[in-house]
Amino acid sequence: MKNLPEESTVMIGNATITNKEHKVLMVALEYLLDNLDNMVGDFDTFPEESRNLKEIETIKSLQKLFRL
């Protein structure tokens, strides 16, 4: 991610967010990914484990989409 001043803006599709908002979004996605990764193998049923793995892939996809 580029190191931009906090007051600058970032275009994501048709949306415009500030650089600070972008940083917060990226940190939140990383936090969610870390938590879901830590839960892999801890579920009692296959559907729960499968849902967790799908959420991990979704977060990775969002990270790629939002990466500058």
PAVEX-366431 format. One record per residue (C-alpha): residue in one letter; x, y, z; chain. Coordinates in Angstrom, 1 decimal. Layout:
resn | X | Y | Z | chain
A | X | Y | Z | A;
...
***
This chain:
resn | X | Y | Z | chain
M | 0.0 | 0.0 | 0.0 | A;
K | 1.3 | 3.4 | -0.9 | A;
N | 2.1 | 5.7 | 2.0 | A;
L | -0.2 | 8.7 | 1.3 | A;
P | -1.1 | 11.6 | 3.6 | A;
E | -4.2 | 10.8 | 5.7 | A;
E | -6.3 | 13.6 | 4.1 | A;
S | -5.8 | 12.3 | 0.6 | A;
T | -8.4 | 10.1 | -1.0 | A;
V | -8.5 | 6.6 | -2.4 | A;
M | -10.8 | 5.5 | -5.2 | A;
I | -12.4 | 2.0 | -4.9 | A;
G | -14.7 | 1.5 | -7.8 | A;
N | -17.2 | 4.4 | -7.6 | A;
A | -16.5 | 5.0 | -3.9 | A;
T | -14.0 | 7.5 | -2.6 | A;
I | -12.6 | 7.1 | 0.9 | A;
T | -9.8 | 8.9 | 2.7 | A;
N | -6.4 | 7.3 | 3.0 | A;
K | -7.0 | 6.9 | 6.8 | A;
E | -10.3 | 5.1 | 6.1 | A;
H | -8.4 | 2.8 | 3.7 | A;
K | -5.8 | 2.0 | 6.3 | A;
V | -8.5 | 1.2 | 8.9 | A;
L | -10.3 | -1.1 | 6.3 | A;
M | -7.1 | -3.0 | 5.5 | A;
V | -6.2 | -3.4 | 9.2 | A;
A | -9.8 | -4.7 | 9.9 | A;
L | -9.5 | -7.2 | 7.1 | A;
E | -6.2 | -8.4 | 8.4 | A;
Y | -7.6 | -8.8 | 11.9 | A;
L | -10.5 | -10.8 | 10.6 | A;
L | -8.3 | -13.0 | 8.5 | A;
D | -6.0 | -13.7 | 11.5 | A;
N | -8.9 | -14.7 | 13.7 | A;
L | -10.5 | -17.0 | 11.1 | A;
D | -7.1 | -18.6 | 10.4 | A;
N | -6.7 | -19.3 | 14.1 | A;
M | -10.1 | -21.0 | 14.1 | A;
V | -9.3 | -23.5 | 11.2 | A;
G | -9.7 | -27.0 | 12.5 | A;
D | -11.6 | -25.9 | 15.7 | A;
F | -15.1 | -26.5 | 14.4 | A;
D | -17.2 | -29.6 | 15.2 | A;
T | -19.0 | -29.9 | 11.9 | A;
F | -18.0 | -29.9 | 8.3 | A;
P | -20.5 | -27.1 | 7.4 | A;
E | -19.0 | -24.8 | 10.1 | A;
E | -15.5 | -25.5 | 8.9 | A;
S | -16.5 | -25.0 | 5.3 | A;
R | -18.1 | -21.7 | 6.1 | A;
N | -15.0 | -20.5 | 7.9 | A;
L | -12.8 | -21.4 | 4.9 | A;
K | -15.1 | -19.6 | 2.5 | A;
E | -15.0 | -16.5 | 4.7 | A;
I | -11.2 | -16.7 | 4.7 | A;
E | -11.2 | -16.7 | 0.9 | A;
T | -13.7 | -13.8 | 0.8 | A;
I | -11.5 | -11.7 | 3.0 | A;
K | -8.4 | -12.5 | 0.9 | A;
S | -10.4 | -11.5 | -2.2 | A;
L | -11.3 | -8.2 | -0.6 | A;
Q | -7.7 | -7.5 | 0.4 | A;
K | -6.7 | -7.9 | -3.2 | A;
L | -9.5 | -5.7 | -4.4 | A;
F | -8.6 | -2.9 | -1.9 | A;
R | -4.8 | -3.1 | -2.2 | A;
L | -3.3 | -0.1 | -3.9 | A;
***
